[in-house]
Amino acid sequence: MRAANEIPSSECPQVTTTMDQESYEKACEELQNVDPRIPQEVVSRAVKLFFSTNILPDFDLSTCYTIELPSTNMIALIMPLPDTSHFQMPPPFGKQRNYTWALIHGTSLSSSQQILLEGKIRPANWSYHKNPQRCELPTFGAFFLGRQVSNNDTTIPPWAERDLLDSAGKKGKGQQEIIVGAMYQGAFEHTAYKAGGNEMAQLGVADKGIVTTPEKYTIANSHHVGLKFIAMKWPNLTMKPDPGESTSDDCTYRGNEERHSRRHRR
């Protein structure tokens, strides 16, 4: 049986994952105090992820917070990344900060660990072949959900944070277990592709720094994206039911209005 303070190597490879039980329990308690609604499995996953990537024990877990996502009826735990040289914003694309974007990227637990260890989201969805004609096109940027924000914003503003995390529940990338919040700055306005494949979009990223795809994804040049937070989501089970919907007493699973209309027809 695995100890409570261990992370399986398949989830978080290539690092030392041993954390003494007292430190683990103290960190879990501190994070649980942020919001009692945070499920224990989310608390445990967050503590293990930050410890395994060398962010704990120096990180102040009391700076974390939760937000409600009304459109998808979810709650998100936001863990702001520390303001250290490892997570500083890189120079803007084109050497000028004329456009700023808030971005989120959904990923797995193991990939999020590698992202935190490196401090960068690196795209890797192309293959090399000895015959250059059979190589896939090099990839310059990862896929995000994005919103343009003010150039004065040094962190993702609350409105964009909520909007992006809510939208993530409706997109495949945002339904993964870890959400990485990031920001991009560049000199050029984005190119919006209305049609065409990802190859053209990636070429646009190399030229403009940021593009949007026909599928409403945003691709930003990875060398100019800075990490801002880690988020984890779970269903908001405390949401009050709509009066027009069925209640706990409605064992036939028909809405109240439907049952009343049936009664009047009799």
N, C-alpha and C positions, 0 to 999 in steps of 0.2 A: 504494500500500500504506500502511495506517495505521501510524503510529508506536506503539510499545508503551505510551507514556505518554499516549495520547489516548483520550478517551471519545467514541464517536459521538454526535452531537447528538440522534439519535432515541432514544438510551437515557437521556441526561441533558441535557435541553434548558435553555436560558436561563442558562447559567453559563459562566465561563471554565474550560476543562478542560485547559489546557496545564501540564504538570509536567515539570521538567527531568529528563533521563534518570538522572542520578546520584541525585537525591532519590527517584525512583521505584524504582530498583533497591535502594537502601538500605532503603526502607520494606518492599519485598517480602521482603528478606532477614530483616528483623526479625520480620515476621509469620510467615514460614516457620519461624523458630526456635522459635515457640510450640509447634508440633507438625509434625514432618516429614511427617505423613500428609495435611496440607492440600493438595489439588490445586492446581496452578499457576493454573488458571483462577479458582479461588475466591480465591486470594491476590490476583491481579490485579484482580478485580472489587471486592474489599473495599478495596484501597488507592485505586483510582480513585473509588469512591463516597465515601470519607471525605475525599479531597482536593477533590473537586468540590463538596462541601458545607461547605467551610471548617473541617473538623474537624482535618485535617492541615494543617501539620506539627507543631502543638503537642501532638497526642494521643500518649500513650505506648502503642505497639502491644504492648509486653510485658505489658500488663494483660489482653490477650485470652487466651482459653483455649478448650479443646474439651471436649465431653462426649459419651459414647456413649449412643445411644438404643436400648436392647435390643429393644423391641417392634417397631420398624420397621427394625432393623438399619441404622441411619444414624449418622453422626457430625455434630455441629453445632459450628461455630465461633461463639463468643459474643464480641461486641465491646461491652463496657460503654461507654455514652455518658458523656462527661466531666461532672463535677459543676459545671456552670456555670449562670449565670442563664438561659441559653437552654433548658436541659433541667431546670429545677427543677420540682418537683411543684406543680401549681396548687392553689388553695384547695379544700377538700373540698366536695362537693355538700351543700347544706343547712347549710353553715358548721360542721359537726361531723364529726369523724373517728371514726365508730362502726363502720364496715365498710370493710375493705380487700380489694381484689381484685388478683390477678396476671393479666395479659392478654397474649395474643399475637395479632398481626394479620399475615396473609400478603398480600404485595403484589408489584408489579413493580419492576424496578430504577428506572425513571423516577419512579414514584410514591413510592418510598422516598426518592429524592433530594429531592423536594418536601416530604415529611414532615420530613426532617432540616433542610432550610433554614428551614422555618416553626416547627419544634419542636412540632408538633401533628398529630394524625390527624384530618382534617376529613372528615365524611361528605358525599357529593355525589351521591346517587342519587335526586334528585327534580328535577322539571322545572317551570319557570314558564310560565304562559300568561296572556295578557291577560284572558281570561275566568276569574275566580277559581274558578268551578265546575269548570273543567277542569284546574286546577293539581293536581299530585300533593301528597301530604301532606309537609310539611317534615320533614327527617330530623335528629334530635337526636344520634344516636350511630352509631359505626361497629360492624361485626360483629367480634367477637373469639371466641377460645376462652379461657375464664376459670376460675380457681380462687380461692375465698376463702382468704385468708391472715390471719395475725395482724396486729392493728393496730400492733404493735411493729415490723413489718417495714418497713424503709425501702428495701430492694431486694427483688427477687423471690427467695425462698428457693430453695436448690438442688433440693429435692424438687418444688416447683411448676414450676421451670424445666424439669426433665427430663420431668415428666409432660405438661406443655403441649406441648413440642416433639415428644415422641413421639406424642401425640394428633394433632398437626398433620399428620403423615404420612398419617393416615386421613381427613382432612377436606380438601375442595377448597381452602379458603382457605390452609391451611398447606402446600400443595404448590407454591406460587409460589416464585420464586427468592430473595426476601428476606422474612425474618420480623422483625417489629418487636415487641420486648418492652416492655410498659408496665404502669403501675399506676393504679388508681382508688381514691379514698377518698370516702366519703359518709356522710350522717347516717342513711339509711334502709336497711332490709333489702331485698334484691332481690325483685322480683315474678317468679314462675315461671309462664310461660304454657304451659298444656298443650295448647292448641289456639288457632286464630285466625291471622290474617295478620300481616305485619310492621307494618301500619299501627297496630294495637292496641299492639304492642310499642313502637313509637316514641312513642306517646302515654304509655305507661308510663314510658319513659325521661325524658320531660319532667317527669313528676310525682315519680318515685322516684329517678331518677338512674341506675339500673342494673336490667336485667331479663334473664331467660334465656328463650329461645325453645323451641318444641317440637322444633326441630332440634338442640337442645343448644348453640346459640350464645349468647354473652353480648353484649348491647348496653349500652355504657356512655356516659354523656353526655360528649361530646368535650371540653367546656370544663373537665372535671375529671379528665382522663387525662394522666399525665406519662410521657414516654418514658424507657426504661431501657437497652435494648440493641438491637443489630442482630445477627441470626443468619443464617448460611448453612449449608445441609446438603448432604451427599453420601453415597453408599452406603459402608457399612463393609465393604470387601473383605477385611479381615484376619480376619473372624470365622471361627472353626474350624467345620468341618462337623459335623453331628450324626452319631454313629456308626451310627445306624439309617438314614441317608440314603445315597444313592449316592455313590461316591468317584470320583476322577479315573481310576481303573482300570476303572470300570464303564461301558464304552463303549455298553452297551445302554440306559443311563439307567433301569434298574430298581434298586430298593433292594436292599441286601445280603440282607435278610430274605426278600424275594420270591424272589430267585435261589436261596437255600438251600432254601426250601419246595418250589420246582419240582424241585430236585435230588432231594429225599427222595421226592417223588411218583413219580419214575421208578424 
